[in-house]
Amino acid sequence: MTSSIPSMELASSTSKLPRMYDVLINFSGEDIQRKFVSHLDSALSAVGFTTFLHHPNALNQTHIQQPILNLSRVAIVVFTKTYSQSAWCLHQLQQIIRWQETYCRHLLPVYYEIQPSDVRLQMGDFGKAFKATAHQTFSGQQLAHAMSKWSHALTKAANFFGWDESNYRSDAELVDKIVKTVLNLPVLSATKFPVGLQSRMEDLTRAIKNKSTEVCRIAICGQGGSGKITLAKAIYHQIHGTFTEKSFIEEIRQISGIKGGLRLLEQILSDVLKTKVEIDSFEMGRRMIEERLSGKRVLIVLDDVPPFDATLLWECRHWYGGGSVIIITTTHENLLMISQADSIFQVELMNTDESLELLSWHAFREAKPKEDYLFLAERVVAYCGGLPLALEVIGSYLYERTKREWNRVLLQLKKIPELIKFDQILKISFDGLCNQMEKDLFLDLCCSFVGKGRAYVTKILNGCGIEADSGIRVLIERSLIRVNKNNKLGMHSLLRQMGRKIIGEIIDEDMKLAILFSSPGTRVIQGWPSTRDSPVGVRDSSRLLKLAADSKFLSAKLRWISLRGFSSEYLPNHFYLHDAIVIDLKHSFLRLVWKEPQVLTWLKVLNLSHSKYLIETPDFSGLPSLEQLILEDCPRLREVHQSIGCLSNLILLNLKDCTSLSNLPGEIYKLKCLKTLILSGCSKIDLMDIDIVGMKSFMTTIAENTAMKQLPFTIVSPKSIGYISLRGLEGLSHNLFPFIIRSRMSPTMNPVSYIHSFMHMEDNNWDDISPLLSSLENLRSVSV
């Protein structure tokens, strides 16, 4: 959503505060607005940011209206050749710098058709225009003083991390990069509307500073939905830059239990040590902490921790270095774990003013309710009891609703018994979804897809006839789900608990008949948390089913099948797989996938990773739609079936750590759609035999830690390749870069001179090889 508010309107508005803006875009000129800023504005709006276009035509006065900046989280300044021709722009930049220094907000410069050094040093045409503008605007003693201030602002802005348009192939690529960066900025990552967060952060920061030379253990406790993780996340984003070894893990209770505790410890060690770690026992984890983390200053933040999962970290505190910080969030029930912390922070529920402001941000996108809605908003706040999650979900539901709809919600709130208050408040938003498709989508996500990639989920659900893209957008707008780091779907544990309760209520008698009991440790589930002694329901088996290892039940029309840890040597013939879109057989005991070739017309993803006993792949001739084939860590795999050449839609082939695989069938090189080939750790494959020159769509080569004496130029030569990773290769040829350059150069260019310049260039001397860089087409990254 974009605004461009005249200053006179802002100055005269006393009845309400203006809305908060995620991103202020400062620029000069209609040309740049049409060419670039409009695209950037649209892209930021598309991912949910509210933007303000800040330029001379939007504001009539010379001086910036400070409330606009105070209500902005990020400022993007687009520098162009005409920027220094505007005294207005130069003055606004001065104000933006002051705002950045005062509030520690983010300033991100973009250089469009201009060199960053020209802005930083006021050189070239930009510098000449800067001086001319100053002389036209000021005179006498004011001139030198004003020029000094403007010059400081330009230099300071140009010293921030930013983007040079000339380094990108297109405006679209540049815009995509900017949007991804803004999405990951700390100020926007903790929460969209940080009401009351600052004062809580100050108390926590003070405790950390008081133990700056010791190991600081902090427990943040409070009621579910009270904002514990928001506070922990905000602190992490504030201090993580001062730590080299760090880990932040959310929603740990979803992987609780002994097995989950090991996986949690693996994840912490992997994050801190920056390499994949596998452990077989807690004792092994304890030894690794002692050996690898002894004396190191670490930052570890764990959200929603069950008692057992944090005990080892507490016990190992004397091995960490001084200044280490360990923060956990948990509920009141974990009294023993809380008592072992150095500092305990009880997250109090919001007071009435904070509650009203948070509700208002979600319901009106303003700091205060509209005047004629104030009484209604105050009544809603009274029912929500200061719980931030309830205020967020109800506020999002009430966004752009009529007074009649507000009153209907108040009637529902009035009927809710006190004992089940918060569950039912959250359910109002679910019940208010527009149609059954949106409700089913929420329940599907709740059961099966929390923590899964958005694109992966969309692919599966679209195959089930669901409009997943639009439905997911609606659920995000309602604050029922969120998109976490790496574009994975997340959901608050209370919302997930509510969804599971709803499913339990709507399972009819026919579905109850499908409740199955099996041998110890096996279950028929659909992402449902179960105990070893309790049966589990199956919801909507016509679309999705997730089965545990030894289940004998597999019916028709299943779209997503997960059989992780499947214990048989092959899939039985009576398993009906023909409607599947995804088959997940991770960590299986399969030797063969199936005995006879299968025709699976709809199958797009086949995941056989970590199948330690798999010796050969299936016949692929009946899998025409397959897009992803994942065979990572299948150490006994000796053969890839030659029918792989039939997979005309295959995009990803992952053979990482298939250590027994000695060759690839020549048919692989017929795969015209293949974009990514991963061969890391395939120590027996002779990379010199690989020839992907004819693979027109090929974009990524990853062949790390493979044994070879000579560089296989054929795997880096296709001009479509954007990413090459050849790290850990013992015999890497010194001719790698010259070869890549030579293979991509225009016929009119002299390769010798450019290769010489590239191999002997000084750190900042890129001008000599700029024609070369522009000729490298798609190449984005080479890791060696």
N, C-alpha and C positions, 0 to 999 in steps of 0.2 A: 504494500500500500504506500502510495507516494503522496507527499504534501508539498505545497509551495505557498507559504503563508505570507501575505504582505505584512510589513512591519507595523503599519498603523493598526491592523486588526489585532495583532499580538499585543500591542501596547494598550489597546482599549479594552481588552478582554479581562474583566475582573470577576466574572461569575464562575469561571472554572479555570483550572490549569490546562495548558495545552497538552496534547498527548506526548508520550515518550517516543523518541525515534531511535531505532537500533543503529541506523547508519545515516550520517549526514554526508552528502556528496557536494564538495565545493569545486566550482569550475567557472570558466568564463567563455562566453560565446555560444551562439546558436548552432554553429557548425559542429562543434564537438558534442553538443547535446544530441544532435541528430545522428552523428556518426558512431559515437561510442557510449556516452552517458546513458542514453535511453535504453541501450541493450544491457548495460550493467544494472541499471535501476530495475528493469524487468526481471533479470535473473535473481537479484537479491529479494525482490518481492515474491518470486515464485517459491523460494524456500522459507518464506514466512517472516522475513525482516520488514520492518516499517522504515521507509527511507524519507529523507527530506532533501530536495534539490535546492542547493544553496548557491545562487548566482545573482548577478546584478539585476536581471529582469524580474527576479522573484521578490526582491526586497527594495523598496524605494529609498530608504534612508542610507546615508553613508556609513553609519555605525551599526555594527552587528547587534542584534537583540540577544543579550546574554542568556535569557531563558531557553532559547533554542539550543544553544550549546550545552547548557546545564542538563537538558533533558535528552541529550544524545549520548550514545554509548561509544560510537566509533566515528571518526571523521576520515573520509577518503578525499584527498586533494588531487585533482586531475590537472597537472601542469601541461600547458601547451605554449606555443610560440607567442600567443596573444595574451597570456596570463599576466605578464609584467606590464602590459599596456593599460591595465586597469588599476587605478588607485584604490578602487573599492576592493578588488581582490586582494591586493597587498595588505590593506588594512585588516580585512577579515582573517587573513592568514596569521597576522600578528595576534589577533584574539584567539584563534584556534590553538596557537602555540602556548599562550598563557593558560588556556583551558586544559591543555594536555599536561602541562607542568603542575597545575593546581590539583587536578583530579586523577592524575595518573591514568588517563584514558588512552586509547589507541589512535594514533595518527598514521595513516597509510598513504604514501604518495604514489601516484601513477604518472609516468612520463610518456606523453603521447606525441609522437613526431618531434621529440626534443631530447637532447642528451642530458642525463642527470647532472653531469659536471657543469653544464651551462647554467642550471638552476642553482647548484650549490655555490658556484663561484661568480655568478652573474656575468657570464661570458657570452661572446658571440652576439647574435641579433637579440637574444633574450636580455643580455646585459645592457645593450644599447637602449632598448625599449625601457628597461628598468630606470636608467638614468634620466631618460627623457621624461618619463612619467613623474619622477620625483621633482624635476625642475619645473614642470607644469603645475604641480600641486603645492609646492612649498617654495619659500624664498628666505633669504637672510639666514639668521641663526637656526631657524626651524629646519632648513634643508639638510644640513649635515646630521642633525639629530634624527630626523625622520628616516633618512637614507640608512643610517646605522641600524635603526630598529627593523626596518623592512629587510635589510640585508641579513640581519641575525635570524629573522623568521624564516627566510628562504633557505639559509644554510642549515638551520636546525631541522627543518622539514625534510631537506634532501639527505640528511644523515640517518633518517629512519629507514627501516626495511621497506622496500617498495617494488614496483614492477616497471620495467622499461619495455614499452610496446614493441620495440624493434627486435626483442628477443623471442617473440612469439609469431607463429605462422599465420595467425588470424586473430581478429578481435574476439571471436568466440572462444578460442583457447585461453586468451588473456582473461576474459570475463570469468570463465570457469575456474581458473586459478585463484582469482581474487575472491570469488564466492566461497571456495573451499577454505581459504585462509580465514576469512571472517567467521565462518562456521566454527572454527577451532580456537578462536580467541578466548582467553580466560574470562574476560569480562562478560562474555555472552554464554559461556559454557555452563556455569553453575546453575543459573536459572534466568528465565527471560525477564522476570520482574522481581528484583532483589529487595522486596519490602522488608525492612527490619533486619536485614542481613548484616549490615555494616557493624552495628553495635555488638552483635553476637560474635562476629569475626574478631573484633578488637579484644574481647575477653580471652578468646582462644589464642590469639597471637601473643598476647602478654604472657600467658602460661608457657608458651614455647620459648620465648626470649629468656624467661627466668631460669630455664634449664638448658641454656644454649651450649654448655660444656658437658652436659650429661646426656644419657638416653632418656628421652621424654616419652612417657606412655600416657596417652589420652583416651578416655572413653567418653563418647558422646552418646547419651542415652535419652530416651523419651518415647512417647507414644508413636505408634505407626502412623505415618503421614504428617508428622509434626515438623519435618524439614531437616532431619538429622543428616541425610546424605547431601542435601543442598549446602549445608554449613561445611561439611567435610570436603566437599568438592571445591568450594570457594577457597578454603584454606590451602588445599593442594595446589590449585592454580596460582595462588599468591606466592607460594614458597618453593614450588618444585624446580624453578630455574636455578636454585642454588645447590641442588643435589645432582650428582652424577648417577648414583644408584637409587632407583625409585620404582614403586609399583602402586597402582591404583586399581582396585577391583570392586565392582559393584555387585549387589544382589547375590551374595555368597550363599545365602540359605537355600537357593535353588540347586546348589550342588553339595548340600550338607550330607553328613554321614561319613563313615570311615573312608570309603572309596573317594567321596567328594573331598574330604579333608586332604587326602594325598594329592588330588588334582589341584586343589587350591595351593598347596605348598609348592607344587611344580610350577604353577603359574607365577607365584611370587618370585621364586628363584630364577625363572626364565626372564621375567621383567628386569630384575635387579642385575643379573649377570649378562643380559642382552644376548642370550643364546638359548636354544631349546634344551630344557632339562627334563629328564625322566627319572623318577625315583620309585623304588619298590616298597619302601617302608618309611615310617616316621623316623626311625633310627638313622636311616640313610640320609634323610632330609636334615636331621640334627647335625650329623657329621659334616654335611655340605655347608650348612650355615656356619659352623665353627671354622671350617677350612677356608671357605671362599669369602665370607663376609666379616671375618674377624678384624676388628679395628676400623672397618669402613663406616663412613657416615651415610646412613640410608634413610629414605623416606618411604614408609609403607602406610597406605590408607586402605582399610577394608570396611566395606559396607554390609550391614545386616549379618553380623557374625554370630553363628551358634557358639555355645560355650567351648566345645572341644576344639574348634578350628583355630582359636587364637591362643590356646594354652601354650603351644610350642614356641610361638613368637615371644610371649611373655617370659617363658623360661630361659630363652636364649639372649635375653637383653644384655647380659654382661659381656657378650662377644662383640656387640656392635660398637662402633666408634662414637666418641663424644660428639654431641650435636645431632645424633640420630633422632628421628621422630616416628613414632608408631601411633596411628590413630585408628580406632575402631568405632563403628556405630552399632548400637544394639538396643534391645528393649530392656525394660526393667527386670525381666525375669532372670537375666544372667547376672545375679548378684555376686557370685564368686569371682567371675571374670572382671566385673566392674570394680570390685574392691581391690584388685591387684594393680589398678592404674594409678599413676602419679597424680593425675588431675581428672576429675569427673565433671562433665558439663551436662547439666540437665537442660534439654531444649524445652523451654516453656511454650505453651500455646500462645498464639497472637492475642494482643489486647484488641479492644474494639476498634480503635483508630487504624491499627495495622491491618486488621481483618477487612475493614471497609475499603482501605486503599487497594489491597490485593484483589478483592472481589471486583473492584472498579476497573483495575487494569485489564482483567480478563473479560468482564462483561461490557465495558464501554471503551476500552483502550485509552483510558484517561486515569489520572490520579484520584479524581473524585467523581462520584456518580452524577449523572445529569440531574439538574435540580428537581424536575418533576418525578424522578425515580428514586430520590434520596430515601423516602420513607420505606419503600419496598426493599431497597438494598439493605437498610438497617435491620429490617425484620429477617431477611435471609441470613445476614451475618449472625444474628442472635441464635438461629437454629444450628449454624455450622460450628459453633463452639470454639472458634479460634484455631481450627485445624486447617493448615495451609492446603493440604491435598483436597479436602472437601470444598474449600473456597475456590480453588483453581478449577476443579471439575464442574461445579455448579455455575461458576462465573462464565466458563467457556460455553456451557450449554445455554446460558441466558443471553449470550452475545447477539445483539440485534433482534431481541425478542420484544413483543408488544407488552404493554402493561397487563393485558388479559392473561398472557402466557406467564408472566411473573406471578400473578395472583394464583394461577393454577399450581405452579410449583410450590408456593407458600402453603396451599391447602394440603399438598402431598407431604411437605415437611411437618406440618402440624400433626398429621396422623401417625408419624413414626414413633414407636415406643423408645424410651430412653436407652434401654439395654442394647438395642440393635441399631442405634442411631446412625453411626457413620457408614455402616454397610448399606443401609437403605438410602442415605443421602447420595452415595456414589451411584446407586442403582437407578436413580432418577435420570441421570444422563444416558445410561444404557437404554432404559425404557423409552426415552425420547428420540432415539435414532429413527430416521425417516422410514426405514423399511426393514423387512426380515433379512434381506441380503446383508445389510450393514451389521445387524445383530449377529448373524451367523459368522460373519467375518471376524468380529471381535472375539467370539468364542473360539473360533479356529486359531486365531493368533494367541489367545490366552493359553490354550491347551498345548499347542505344538510348535509355535514359531517365535517365542520370545528368545532373543539372542541370535536369531538367524538373519542373514543378509536380506535387505529389502528386495533386491532383484531376484534372489533365489525364491523368496516367498511369493513374489508376484508371478513368477513363472509357473509355480505349482498351482496357485489358486486360479490364475487365468485359464489353465488347463481344465479346471473343475467347473468352468462356466461362470466364474465370479468376476465382476469388474473390480479387480483388486486395486488398481491404481487410484481410482476415484474413491473407493471405499476407505483405503488407508489414509488418504488425505483428510477425509471427514473425521476419522477417528483421531488423527493428530490434532485437528482443529478443536475437537471436543476434549482434548487432554486425556483421552482414554489410552492412548499409546504415545510413544515418543520414538524418535530416531536417534540412536546413540552414535558414538564414535564408530568410524568405519561403515557407516550406513546400515547398522544393524538395529532391528526393532527391539524396543524395550517397553516394559510395563511395570508400574509400581506394584509391589507385592500385594497390597490391599486390593487393588483393582483385579489382579490375577486371582486372588482368593475369592473375590466376589463373582468373577466369571465362572470359576469351578463350581461354586455353590449354585449358580443359575443352571449349569449343566446338570448337576445332580437332581435339581428339581424338575427338569423337563424330560429326563429319561423316562419314556413310557414303559408299559408292561412288556411290549415286544422287545424293546432294547434290554430290559432286565434279563430276559431269557438268554441274551447273548453274553451275559457275564460268565466268564470262564475261570475255572480253577486249573492250575497246572502244577507241575512239579516245582519244588522249592526254588525260588529265584527267578521263575519265569512268569510273565504276565502278558496279557493282551491289553495294551494301553494306547491312549492317544495323548501323549504328553502329560499324563496324569500322575501326580505324586502318590505313590502307594506304599504301604507297609508290607512287610513279608507275609503278614497273616491276614490281610484283608483283600477281598475281591475288588476288581476294578471295572467300572462301566465302560462301554464302547459307545461313543457318540457319533452318529451320522456316518456309519460305515460305508455308505454309498460313495463317499468322497475321499475321506482320509482315514488311514489307520496306521498306527505305529505298533509294531509287534515286538515282543521280547524274544530272546534267543531261540527257545525250543518250541515255540507255539506251533500247533498243528492246524491252526485256523487261518485261512486266507480266502476271502470271498471275491466275487466279481466286482467290477467297477471301482476298484481301489486305485487312487491316483498317486498317493505318496506312501511308499512302503519302506519302513525302517526295521531292519532285522539285525541290528548291531549285536555282535557276539554270537551270531548263528552257529550252532555247534555241529551240524551235519557236514558231510564231505561235499554235498551238492544239493541244490534246491530240488525238492521232490516234484514229480510231474503234476501232482494234484494242486500245486500252488497256482492260483490263477493270477497271472501277472500282466495280462494282455492290455489292460487299460492304464497301466502305470505310467506316470510321467517321470517320477524319481524313484529309484531303487537304491537304498542306502544299506550296504553290507559291511560297514566298517568293523574291524576287529573280528571278522568271522573266522571259522575253522575250515572254510571251503578249500578243497583241492581243485575242484572244477566248479564252474558256476552252475551249469546244467549239462546233463548228458547228451541231450538232443538239441539241435539248433531251435531257437525260439523266434517267433515273429511278434515283436513288440512295437507296433507302429507308432505309438505315442511317446515312447521312452526318450527323454532328453538328457537325463543325468544318471550315470551308473558309477557308484562310488564303492570301490573294492579295497580302499586303502587299509593298511595294517592287517591284511589277511596273510598271516605268516606262513600258511601252508599252501597257498595258491600256486599251482605249477604252470598253468596256462590260461590264457584268456578265452572267453567264449567265441564262437563263430558270430561275427557281427553282421552278416548279410541280411538278417531280419530286423535290424535296428536302424531304419532309414532316417529317423529324426534325431539320433543321438548327437548332442552338442558338447557334452563334457564326459570324458573318460578319465577317472581318477584311480590310479594304481599305485599310489605312493606307499613305500615301505612294504612291498611284497617280496621279501628276500629270496623266496624259492621260485619266483616266476622266471621261467626259462624261455617262454615263447609268447610273442604277440601274434595272434592269428592273422594270416595274410588278407583275410576279408576286411581288415580295417580300411583298406582302400575304398570300400563301398560307402564309407561314412561321409557322404558329401556335405553334411551340415556340421561336422565336428569342428569345434572352435578351440577346445582345450584338451591337451594330452599330457597328463602328469605321470611320469615314470620315476619320480625321485626315489633314490635308495632301493631300486630294484637291482640288487647286487649280483644276482645270478644271470641277469639278462645280458647276453653277449652280442646280440645283433637285432636290428630292426628290419622288418620286411620292407622291400623296396616300394611296396604299394602305399606306404605312408606318404611318400613324396608326391602322390597324386591328390592329396587332400587340399583342394583349392581354397577351402574356408578356414583352415587351421590358422589360428593367430598366435597361440602360445604352446611351446614345446619345452617341457621341463625334464632334464636328464641328469640333474645333480646327483652325485653319488653312485651313478651307474658305472662302476669301475671297470667292467668288462667290455663295455661298448667302445669300439674304436670310432672316435668322432671323425676321423679322417674319411670314413665311409659315408658320412651323412651329407646329403646333397639336397638342400632346400631352395635352391636358386629358383625353381619353377613355381614355388608356392607364393602366389601373388598377394594373398591376404596376410602373410606371416608378419607378426609385429614384435614378438618377444622370444628371445632365446635365453634359457637359463641352463647352464651346463657347468655348475660349480663342483669343485672337488672331484674331478674325474681325472683318471690317469692318462696322460698323453704326452708325447715328446714334441709334438709340432702343432702349431695352430691350424685348425681346420677352417681355412678361409671361406669354405662353402657355407658355413653356418652363420657367417656375419655379413655375407655379401648381398642378400636380397635388399633392394632399395626400399621395400615397405617396412623393414625392421625399424622399430623405434627404441627398443630396449634390449641391451645385450649384457649378460652377466656371466663372466668367466673367472670368477674369483676362486682362488685356491688351486689354480692350475700350475703344476710344477714346471712344465716346459713351455710357458707362454712366449710366443715369438715376439721379438722386439719390432717386428714389421707390422704389428697389428694396426696401429693407428695409420701409418702410411697406406696400408692396404684398404682400410675402410674409406679413407679420404679419396684415394685413387678410384675406387669403385663407384663413387658417387659424384665425381666432378663433372662439370659440363665439358664437352669436347673442346670448347674454346679456351679453357683455362690450362695454365702450365702447372702440372702436378708437382714438379720438382721444387719450384720456388715456394709454393704454398706449404708443402710438406716440411721444407727446411724451416720456414717461418713458424710452423706449428710446433715442431720439435724443439726449437731453440728460443721461443718467444719469452719476453719478460712478463712479469706477473700482470701488468696492466696494459700491455701493448696489443690490444685486440684489433686495432684499426687496420693493421696490415693484412689480417686474414679475414676481415668481414665478408668479402665476396665468397670466400671458401665456406664460411659458416652458413651463409644463405643457400649454398648448393647442397647441403647435407640433407635436405628434404625432411624426412620423417624422424631422423635419428634424434632421440632425446636423452639417452643415458647409456653409458658404457661403464660397467663395473669390472675392474680387473684386480 
